[in-house]
Amino acid sequence: MKISINRNILLEALQLAVNISPKTTSDPIINNTLIETLGEKEILVKATNHENSVYGEFEANVISPGKICVGTSKLFNLVRELKDTLLEIDSTPQNWVYITSGNSKIKLPGVEPDQFPIIEFKKMEREFSLSSGILKNAIDRTFFAIGENESRKNLMGLNLKIELPNLISWTGADSFRISQYNTELDESALVDSSIIVPKKSLLDIKRVLDHSDEKVVISFDDNVFQVFSKTVKYKTRLIEAEYPNLGRLVNGQSIYSVILPKFELLNAVKILSTITEGDSKSVMKLTFQEGRVTLESQKLEFGEGNDVIFCDYVGEEMAIGLNIKFFLDAIQAFDNTSDDNVVLNFTKPEAPFIIQCQEWDNYKTVLMPVRIQW
């Protein structure tokens, strides 16, 4: 095989592969990336770790056809350091790989390409098209809430739930918070579905979306989830578990609905977060009084701070405790909305605390209050 390729194009291709190929494994072949020619103007780049696989088509000038299989991490790191715009890659029958970039010449050992696992993408009955922007939003707005506790396997991924005829909800949750984004399909779904896409796969999916400005095709069965753009295909194994029914918590009715200026609230929470930096379990207290809310935190080894934000609250005085980090994550999720305000919905100190904004009426985050000890 002999090709010439733009360095940035190859770097984009290898960025998809390097996040999938493990650095160490009992199966050394999957530490490598398979690159093969496709016609005269394209190459295929393939990587897998058996749980996740990627297959992408990228522009290149094919001088002579063939394929190579070379260590992903080393190749990615080398290409990243090379400075010339154009690279030339050549290989020998003995699986040596030569890379030329300006005055730099590199020789790398490859492995037999035919040893690389076959990557298959199958046609699945449950399939629909979706704007790549909607899928990106679904990941961005729920990722922070997705659990990482191995004992709660069913909360370690993004729940995609389709309810006929065309409602689709994306939910991330752990034991302390829930984040849900609701959208509609352009056409009716064929069947109700509920699957869990692993959290560790979501960043790979976002990289696939970087190669699509339009729609992507999503398909899945009970075991595998696939995303296809025009040039890149990706699949991952699903978490085979039942997602909990969180409807009562997400859709619960609140007595109070308080509008607060987003940036003023964000700044106040950031200050308290900075004071307690290093303690992920630090708690803040929100005290709602007529026309104002006081935010405060105090802990002997960290210090204390407080801030006052004026608002439209009318009702009895009420103090609610929240985890500072979780509250900050939730507020920051609204960064990309043009709405200057967020809406806090609550009923009583021990009830779920819901955060929304008027512009994004299809998105909300629910936080579980914590006990205040001062």
C-alpha positions as CSV (number, residue, x, y, z in Angstrom):
1,M,0.0,0.0,0.0
2,K,1.1,3.5,-0.8
3,I,-0.9,6.7,-0.2
4,S,-0.4,10.4,0.4
5,I,-2.8,12.1,2.8
6,N,-3.4,15.4,4.5
7,R,-2.0,15.2,8.0
8,N,-5.2,16.7,9.6
9,I,-7.4,14.2,7.8
10,L,-5.3,11.3,9.1
11,L,-5.3,12.8,12.6
12,E,-9.1,13.0,12.5
13,A,-9.3,9.4,11.5
14,L,-6.9,8.3,14.2
15,Q,-8.7,10.3,16.8
16,L,-11.7,8.1,16.3
17,A,-9.5,5.0,16.6
18,V,-7.3,5.9,19.5
19,N,-10.2,6.2,21.9
20,I,-11.4,2.7,21.0
21,S,-8.1,0.8,20.7
22,P,-6.9,-0.3,24.1
23,K,-3.3,0.4,25.0
24,T,-2.9,-3.0,26.8
25,T,-5.0,-6.1,26.3
26,S,-4.8,-9.9,26.3
27,D,-5.6,-9.7,22.6
28,P,-2.7,-7.6,21.1
29,I,-4.2,-7.3,17.6
30,I,-6.9,-4.8,18.8
31,N,-4.1,-2.4,19.9
32,N,-3.8,-1.7,16.2
33,T,-5.7,0.2,13.6
34,L,-6.4,-1.3,10.2
35,I,-6.0,1.1,7.2
36,E,-6.9,-0.1,3.7
37,T,-7.4,1.7,0.4
38,L,-10.8,2.2,-1.2
39,G,-10.7,3.0,-4.8
40,E,-8.3,5.8,-5.9
41,K,-9.4,8.6,-3.6
42,E,-10.2,7.1,-0.2
43,I,-9.0,5.0,2.6
44,L,-10.9,3.0,5.3
45,V,-9.8,3.3,8.9
46,K,-11.0,0.6,11.3
47,A,-10.6,0.0,15.0
48,T,-12.3,-2.2,17.6
49,N,-12.0,-3.4,21.2
50,H,-14.7,-6.0,20.7
51,E,-17.2,-3.9,22.7
52,N,-17.0,-0.9,20.5
53,S,-16.0,-0.6,16.8
54,V,-15.5,2.3,14.3
55,Y,-15.3,2.3,10.5
56,G,-14.6,5.5,8.6
57,E,-14.0,6.6,5.1
58,F,-11.4,9.4,4.6
59,E,-10.0,11.3,1.6
60,A,-6.5,10.3,0.4
61,N,-4.6,9.9,-2.8
62,V,-4.1,6.2,-3.4
63,I,-0.8,5.5,-5.3
64,S,-1.0,1.8,-4.9
65,P,-3.7,-0.3,-3.2
66,G,-3.3,-2.4,-0.1
67,K,-3.7,-2.4,3.6
68,I,-1.7,-2.0,6.8
69,C,-2.2,-2.8,10.4
70,V,-0.2,-0.7,12.9
71,G,-0.2,0.2,16.5
72,T,-2.9,2.9,17.1
73,S,-1.4,4.8,20.0
74,K,2.1,5.1,18.5
75,L,0.8,6.1,15.0
76,F,-1.5,8.7,16.5
77,N,1.2,10.2,18.7
78,L,3.6,10.4,15.8
79,V,1.2,12.0,13.3
80,R,0.3,14.5,16.0
81,E,3.9,15.6,16.3
82,L,4.6,15.8,12.5
83,K,4.4,19.3,11.2
84,D,4.2,19.0,7.4
85,T,0.8,19.2,5.8
86,L,1.2,16.2,3.5
87,L,2.2,12.7,4.6
88,E,3.2,9.7,2.5
89,I,2.6,6.2,3.9
90,D,4.2,3.2,2.3
91,S,4.4,-0.5,3.3
92,T,6.3,-3.6,2.5
93,P,5.2,-7.2,2.2
94,Q,7.0,-7.8,5.5
95,N,4.6,-5.4,7.2
96,W,7.0,-2.5,7.7
97,V,5.3,0.8,7.5
98,Y,7.2,3.9,6.3
99,I,6.0,7.4,7.0
100,T,7.5,10.5,5.2
101,S,6.7,14.0,6.3
102,G,9.0,16.8,4.9
103,N,12.4,15.9,6.2
104,S,11.1,13.4,8.7
105,K,11.2,9.7,7.8
106,I,9.8,7.0,10.2
107,K,9.8,3.2,10.0
108,L,7.3,1.3,12.1
109,P,6.6,-2.4,12.6
110,G,3.2,-3.5,11.5
111,V,1.3,-6.7,11.9
112,E,-0.4,-9.0,9.4
113,P,-3.6,-7.1,8.3
114,D,-5.5,-10.3,7.8
115,Q,-5.3,-11.0,11.6
116,F,-7.4,-8.0,12.4
117,P,-10.9,-8.9,13.5
118,I,-13.8,-8.5,11.0
119,I,-16.0,-5.6,11.8
120,E,-19.6,-6.0,10.8
121,F,-22.5,-3.6,10.8
122,K,-25.8,-5.3,10.4
123,K,-29.2,-4.1,9.3
124,M,-31.5,-3.8,12.3
125,E,-35.3,-3.7,12.5
126,R,-35.3,-0.8,15.0
127,E,-33.9,2.1,12.9
128,F,-34.6,5.8,12.6
129,S,-33.0,9.0,11.3
130,L,-32.2,11.9,13.6
131,S,-30.6,15.3,13.4
132,S,-27.0,15.0,14.6
133,G,-27.6,18.2,16.6
134,I,-30.4,16.5,18.6
135,L,-28.2,13.5,19.4
136,K,-25.3,15.8,20.5
137,N,-27.7,17.8,22.7
138,A,-29.0,14.6,24.2
139,I,-25.5,13.6,25.2
140,D,-24.4,17.1,26.4
141,R,-27.4,17.7,28.5
142,T,-27.5,14.4,30.3
143,F,-23.8,13.2,30.5
144,F,-23.0,14.8,33.8
145,A,-25.9,13.0,35.6
146,I,-25.1,9.5,34.4
147,G,-23.9,7.2,37.1
148,E,-20.6,5.5,37.5
149,N,-21.4,3.1,40.4
150,E,-20.7,-0.5,39.3
151,S,-23.3,-1.7,41.8
152,R,-26.0,0.2,39.9
153,K,-25.2,-1.1,36.4
154,N,-28.5,0.1,35.0
155,L,-27.6,3.7,35.7
156,M,-24.2,3.6,34.0
157,G,-25.6,4.7,30.7
158,L,-27.9,7.0,28.7
159,N,-31.4,5.7,28.5
160,L,-33.0,6.1,25.1
161,K,-36.8,5.5,25.4
162,I,-39.2,5.6,22.5
163,E,-42.9,5.9,23.2
164,L,-45.4,5.6,20.3
165,P,-46.1,7.3,18.1
166,N,-42.9,9.4,18.0
167,L,-41.8,10.7,21.5
168,I,-38.2,10.0,22.4
169,S,-36.7,10.7,25.8
170,W,-33.0,10.7,26.7
171,T,-32.3,10.2,30.4
172,G,-29.2,10.2,32.5
173,A,-29.3,9.5,36.2
174,D,-27.5,8.3,39.3
175,S,-28.8,7.9,42.8
176,F,-28.9,11.7,43.5
177,R,-29.9,13.4,40.2
178,I,-31.8,13.0,37.0
179,S,-31.4,14.9,33.7
180,Q,-33.9,14.3,30.9
181,Y,-34.2,15.7,27.3
182,N,-37.3,15.0,25.3
183,T,-37.6,15.2,21.5
184,E,-39.8,14.0,18.7
185,L,-39.0,11.8,15.7
186,D,-39.9,13.1,12.3
187,E,-42.0,10.0,11.6
188,S,-43.8,7.4,13.8
189,A,-41.7,4.8,15.5
190,L,-42.4,1.1,14.8
191,V,-42.4,-0.1,18.4
192,D,-41.9,1.1,22.0
193,S,-38.3,0.7,23.0
194,S,-36.0,1.3,26.0
195,I,-32.2,0.7,25.8
196,I,-29.1,1.9,27.8
197,V,-26.1,3.2,25.9
198,P,-22.9,2.9,28.0
199,K,-21.6,6.3,29.3
200,K,-18.1,5.4,28.2
201,S,-19.4,5.1,24.6
202,L,-21.0,8.5,24.5
203,L,-17.8,10.5,23.9
204,D,-17.0,8.2,20.9
205,I,-20.5,8.9,19.5
206,K,-19.9,12.6,19.8
207,R,-16.7,12.2,17.7
208,V,-18.7,10.4,15.1
209,L,-21.2,13.4,15.1
210,D,-18.3,15.7,14.3
211,H,-18.3,14.0,10.9
212,S,-21.9,14.8,10.2
213,D,-23.6,18.2,9.7
214,E,-27.0,16.6,8.9
215,K,-28.8,13.5,10.0
216,V,-27.4,10.3,11.3
217,V,-29.0,6.9,11.2
218,I,-29.5,5.2,14.6
219,S,-30.3,1.5,14.8
220,F,-30.3,-1.1,17.6
221,D,-31.5,-4.4,18.9
222,D,-31.4,-5.8,22.4
223,N,-27.6,-6.0,22.4
224,V,-26.0,-3.5,20.0
225,F,-26.4,0.2,19.3
226,Q,-25.2,1.7,15.9
227,V,-24.8,5.3,14.7
228,F,-24.1,5.9,11.0
229,S,-23.1,9.2,9.4
230,K,-22.3,9.6,5.7
231,T,-18.6,8.6,6.3
232,V,-18.3,7.0,9.7
233,K,-20.0,4.0,11.3
234,Y,-19.9,3.2,15.0
235,K,-21.3,0.5,17.2
236,T,-21.2,-0.4,20.8
237,R,-22.7,-3.1,23.1
238,L,-25.6,-2.0,25.1
239,I,-25.9,-2.4,28.9
240,E,-28.3,-5.3,29.3
241,A,-30.4,-4.2,32.2
242,E,-33.7,-2.7,32.9
243,Y,-33.7,1.1,33.4
244,P,-35.7,2.3,36.4
245,N,-39.0,4.1,36.0
246,L,-38.2,7.7,37.0
247,G,-41.4,9.2,35.7
248,R,-42.8,10.1,39.1
249,L,-39.7,12.0,40.0
250,V,-39.2,13.8,36.7
251,N,-42.9,14.7,36.2
252,G,-43.8,15.5,39.8
253,Q,-45.8,18.7,40.4
254,S,-44.2,21.5,42.3
255,I,-45.9,24.2,44.5
256,Y,-43.2,26.9,44.0
257,S,-41.7,28.1,40.8
258,V,-39.0,30.7,41.2
259,I,-37.2,32.5,38.4
260,L,-33.5,33.4,39.0
261,P,-31.0,35.2,36.8
262,K,-28.8,32.4,35.3
263,F,-25.4,34.0,35.4
264,E,-25.9,35.6,38.8
265,L,-26.9,32.2,40.2
266,L,-24.0,30.4,38.4
267,N,-21.5,32.9,39.8
268,A,-22.8,32.5,43.3
269,V,-22.6,28.7,43.1
270,K,-19.1,28.8,41.6
271,I,-17.9,30.9,44.5
272,L,-19.2,28.4,47.0
273,S,-17.8,25.6,45.0
274,T,-14.4,27.2,45.0
275,I,-14.5,27.6,48.8
276,T,-15.2,23.8,49.2
277,E,-13.0,22.7,46.3
278,G,-11.8,19.2,46.8
279,D,-14.8,17.9,48.7
280,S,-17.3,16.4,46.3
281,K,-19.8,15.9,49.1
282,S,-20.0,19.6,50.2
283,V,-23.5,20.9,50.8
284,M,-24.9,24.3,50.3
285,K,-28.1,25.8,51.7
286,L,-30.7,27.7,49.7
287,T,-33.0,29.8,52.0
288,F,-36.0,31.1,50.2
289,Q,-37.6,34.2,51.8
290,E,-40.0,36.8,50.5
291,G,-38.4,38.3,47.4
292,R,-34.9,36.7,47.9
293,V,-32.9,33.6,48.1
294,T,-29.7,33.2,50.2
295,L,-27.1,30.8,49.1
296,E,-24.5,29.7,51.8
297,S,-22.0,27.1,52.6
298,Q,-20.0,26.5,55.8
299,K,-17.5,23.8,56.7
300,L,-14.9,24.2,59.4
301,E,-11.9,23.0,57.3
302,F,-12.9,25.0,54.2
303,G,-14.3,28.2,55.4
304,E,-17.7,29.7,54.6
305,G,-19.5,32.0,52.2
306,N,-22.9,33.4,51.3
307,D,-24.6,35.3,48.6
308,V,-28.1,36.9,48.1
309,I,-30.1,36.9,44.9
310,F,-33.3,38.8,44.6
311,C,-36.2,36.9,43.0
312,D,-40.0,36.6,42.7
313,Y,-40.4,34.1,45.6
314,V,-43.6,34.5,47.6
315,G,-44.4,32.0,50.4
316,E,-43.2,30.7,53.7
317,E,-39.5,30.7,54.5
318,M,-37.9,27.5,53.4
319,A,-34.3,26.1,53.5
320,I,-33.2,23.4,51.0
321,G,-29.9,21.6,51.1
322,L,-28.1,20.6,47.8
323,N,-24.8,19.0,46.9
324,I,-22.8,22.0,45.6
325,K,-21.1,20.1,42.8
326,F,-24.3,18.6,41.5
327,F,-26.1,21.9,41.6
328,L,-23.2,23.5,39.7
329,D,-23.2,20.8,37.1
330,A,-27.0,21.2,36.7
331,I,-26.8,25.0,36.2
332,Q,-23.9,24.8,33.8
333,A,-25.9,22.5,31.6
334,F,-28.0,25.6,30.6
335,D,-24.9,27.5,29.4
336,N,-25.9,27.2,25.7
337,T,-29.5,28.5,26.1
338,S,-30.1,32.1,25.2
339,D,-32.5,32.3,28.1
340,D,-31.1,34.7,30.8
341,N,-33.0,32.9,33.6
342,V,-33.4,29.5,35.1
343,V,-36.5,28.3,36.9
344,L,-36.3,26.4,40.2
345,N,-39.3,24.3,41.1
346,F,-39.8,22.7,44.5
347,T,-42.4,21.8,47.1
348,K,-40.7,21.2,50.4
349,P,-37.1,20.7,51.7
350,E,-37.1,16.9,51.3
351,A,-38.9,16.7,47.9
352,P,-37.2,16.6,44.5
353,F,-35.7,19.9,43.4
354,I,-36.3,20.6,39.6
355,I,-34.3,23.0,37.4
356,Q,-35.6,24.2,34.0
357,C,-35.6,27.2,31.7
358,Q,-38.4,28.7,29.6
359,E,-36.6,28.3,26.3
360,W,-35.8,24.6,26.8
361,D,-39.2,23.4,27.8
362,N,-38.2,19.9,26.7
363,Y,-35.3,19.6,29.2
364,K,-35.1,19.4,33.0
365,T,-32.8,18.3,35.8
366,V,-33.9,16.9,39.1
367,L,-31.7,17.0,42.2
368,M,-32.4,15.0,45.4
369,P,-32.0,17.4,48.4
370,V,-29.6,16.5,51.2
371,R,-29.9,17.1,54.9
372,I,-28.6,20.4,56.2
373,Q,-26.5,20.1,59.4
374,W,-26.3,23.7,60.3
